[in-house]
Amino acid sequence: MTSALAPWSVHLAPVGEDVRVVDARLEELVRHHHLRLVRLAYVLCGDAAEAEDLVAEAYARCWPKLARGGVDEPLAYLRRAVVNGARSWGRHRFVIRREELRRRVAPDSEREAHRVEDRGALAAALASLPGAQRAVVALRFLEDLSEVETAAVLGVPVGTVKSRAARALETLRGAVGERFDA
């Protein structure tokens, strides 16, 4: 892991700071929070490989400021970067899907033909939520952040977090509630 991270430190470390110290800080941050960040990214984008890429991009974008010591809460800063990256990814995927739909001649009925297990049903229900609601659900229930913390990460009022969470949960219950009620 250290050798893969070393190029960042060499090029982005502040002048005069020991590169090994910078490497150690990044390595500790990655070791303690990488899995949480990847899970968050996965819930936001629904693709494991894309989730890993989003987290790697978040590290790369945040590392110069983290290395300078300009961030008080590195995990919160990285979470925000992951959420913002997922938003960008979602907009990009929307454009690609729209273009694919234009080119497609026959409708894709394969999705409707296959029944999925509970996990798949929940994943599909999460994927059907608008990005803003999915972000609230991921931060509130996956990351276990409070409404205030979630609002801070997303840069929205607390009331917005509450209403998005309520709408998202109502949608999820409607989509998969019957399966889990039994």
Secondary structure, DSSP 4 states (H G I P E B T S, - for coil): -HHHHHHHHHHHSPTTS-HHHHHHHHHHHHHHHHHHHHHHHHHHHS-HHHHHHHHHHHHHHHHHHHHHT--S-HHHHHHHHHHHHHHHHHHHHHHHHHHHHHH-SS---HHHH----HHHHHHHHHHHS-HHHHHHHIIIIIS---HHHHHHHHTS-HHHHHHHHHHHHHHHHHHHHHHHH-
